Amino acid sequence: MFLIPSRRPLALGSALLLTLAACGDSSTAPGGESEVISRVTLTLTPSTGGTALTAYIDDPDGNGAQAPAAQVGTLALARGVTYTGTVKFENRLKTPAEDITAEVQAEANEHRVFYTVTGTGVTITTTDTDSQGRPLGVRFTKAVAQNAAAGTTRVVLCHYDAAPKTAAATSCTGETDIDLTFAFTIAN
């Protein structure tokens, strides 16, 4: 009896390779997977010198149904000061914890951090960009006017999958990887 070799394993192997390539980490085109983030840390360093302010919020299931934990750390801003800021994203659901910030920066064309500030006299300006000159938002400045009042800073990490990232966007039009709100006070 003569057996004809099956082409099924070859077809299945090709399909698997195409699937893996489609879900890969591309830094130049939309795609990839949403990030799992369980901790977001804001660090604000006064441009005039001094001690950095740091606060973090844990979200035990990432961007899932469970509510985030309470903010740890106080962001007591001084009037008339501009701060250089950074945001750090981590997946602490893994052991050891994974720093997602490096991945967000490597895939800058697919990500953007949006900041929404409540309160009077506090503005945030993104200072970093992706390879096409569009805002990224991992680094920023936070300017506090003399008339500033306490408020909140909402941090949204947007992941662009099917739709391309645009420079003029003022809110997330892609998938939301994480959405947390930090409180700040005015120290003086």
C-alpha positions in Angstrom: 0.0 0.0 0.0 1.3 3.4 -1.0 0.7 6.3 1.5 0.5 9.9 0.4 2.0 12.2 3.1 -0.5 14.5 4.7 -0.2 18.2 4.1 -2.2 19.0 7.2 0.8 19.4 9.6 2.4 21.9 7.1 -0.9 23.9 6.8 -1.3 23.9 10.6 2.3 25.0 11.2 1.9 27.8 8.6 -1.3 29.0 10.2 0.3 29.0 13.7 3.3 31.1 12.4 0.9 33.6 10.8 -1.1 33.9 14.0 2.0 34.5 16.1 3.3 37.1 13.7 0.0 39.0 13.8 0.1 39.2 17.6 3.7 40.2 17.8 5.1 43.4 19.3 5.3 45.8 16.5 6.7 49.3 17.1 5.8 50.7 13.7 2.3 49.6 13.0 -0.9 49.2 14.9 -1.3 45.8 16.6 0.1 43.8 19.5 -1.7 43.0 22.7 -3.0 45.2 25.4 -0.7 45.5 28.5 -1.6 44.0 31.9 -0.9 46.8 34.4 -1.4 46.4 38.2 0.5 49.4 39.5 0.9 53.0 38.2 3.5 55.3 39.9 3.7 59.0 39.3 7.0 60.8 40.2 7.2 64.6 40.2 10.5 66.4 40.7 10.5 70.1 41.3 12.5 72.0 38.6 13.8 74.2 41.3 15.4 71.2 43.0 14.3 69.3 46.1 12.8 66.1 47.0 10.7 64.2 44.4 7.0 63.5 45.2 5.9 60.0 44.5 2.5 58.2 44.7 1.2 54.9 43.3 -2.0 53.1 42.9 -2.4 49.4 42.7 -5.1 47.8 40.6 -5.2 44.1 41.7 -6.7 42.8 38.4 -5.2 45.2 36.0 -8.0 47.0 34.0 -10.6 44.4 35.2 -13.8 44.7 37.3 -12.1 45.1 40.7 -11.8 48.6 41.9 -8.2 50.0 42.3 -6.7 50.3 45.8 -6.3 53.7 47.5 -3.5 56.0 46.5 -0.3 55.5 48.4 1.8 58.7 48.8 0.8 62.3 48.8 1.4 64.6 45.8 1.6 68.0 47.7 2.4 70.5 45.0 3.9 73.9 45.6 2.4 77.0 43.9 4.6 78.6 41.3 6.6 75.5 40.7 6.9 73.4 37.5 7.6 69.7 38.0 9.2 67.2 35.7 7.2 64.1 35.8 7.3 60.4 34.9 4.8 57.7 35.0 5.8 54.1 35.6 3.6 51.1 34.6 4.2 47.7 36.2 2.6 44.3 36.1 3.0 43.1 39.7 0.7 40.1 39.0 3.8 38.4 37.6 6.7 37.1 39.7 9.1 38.9 39.4 7.2 42.1 38.7 7.4 43.3 35.0 8.2 46.9 34.1 5.7 47.7 31.4 7.0 51.2 30.9 9.9 50.0 28.8 7.5 48.1 26.5 5.3 51.2 26.2 8.3 53.2 25.2 9.5 50.5 22.7 6.0 50.4 21.2 5.6 54.2 21.4 3.8 54.3 18.0 1.1 52.1 19.5 0.7 53.9 22.9 -0.2 57.3 24.4 -0.7 58.4 27.9 -3.5 61.0 28.4 -3.7 63.2 31.4 -6.9 65.0 32.6 -6.5 67.5 35.4 -9.3 68.8 37.6 -8.7 71.8 39.9 -7.6 75.3 39.0 -4.2 76.4 37.8 -2.5 73.0 37.1 -1.5 72.0 33.6 0.3 69.0 32.2 2.4 69.0 29.0 3.7 65.8 27.4 7.5 66.1 26.7 8.2 62.8 24.9 7.2 61.6 21.5 7.1 58.5 19.3 9.2 57.9 16.2 6.7 59.9 14.1 6.7 63.0 16.4 3.3 62.2 18.1 2.9 62.6 21.9 3.7 59.6 24.1 3.3 60.9 27.6 5.6 58.8 29.8 7.5 62.0 30.5 5.7 65.3 31.1 5.8 68.6 33.0 3.3 69.7 35.6 3.0 73.4 36.0 1.4 74.8 39.2 0.2 78.4 39.0 0.1 80.8 42.0 -3.8 80.4 42.0 -3.7 76.6 41.9 -6.2 74.6 43.9 -6.2 70.9 44.9 -7.6 68.4 42.4 -7.0 65.2 40.6 -4.9 63.9 37.7 -6.5 61.1 35.6 -3.9 58.9 33.9 -5.1 56.8 30.9 -2.7 54.6 29.0 -4.2 54.1 25.5 -3.2 51.2 23.3 -3.9 51.7 19.5 -4.7 48.4 17.9 -6.8 48.6 14.8 -7.1 52.4 14.5 -3.9 54.5 14.0 -2.7 56.9 16.7 -3.2 60.5 15.8 -1.2 63.5 17.1 -4.3 65.7 17.6 -6.3 63.3 19.9 -7.3 64.8 23.2 -8.7 61.5 24.6 -8.2 57.7 24.1 -9.7 56.4 20.9 -8.1 53.0 21.2 -8.2 50.4 23.9 -7.6 51.5 27.5 -4.8 49.5 29.2 -5.2 51.3 32.5 -7.3 54.3 33.8 -6.5 55.6 37.3 -7.0 58.9 39.1 -4.4 60.5 41.5 -5.3 63.2 44.0 -3.0 66.1 44.6 -3.0 68.9 47.2 -1.5 72.3 47.2 1.2 72.6 49.9 1.3 76.4 50.3 
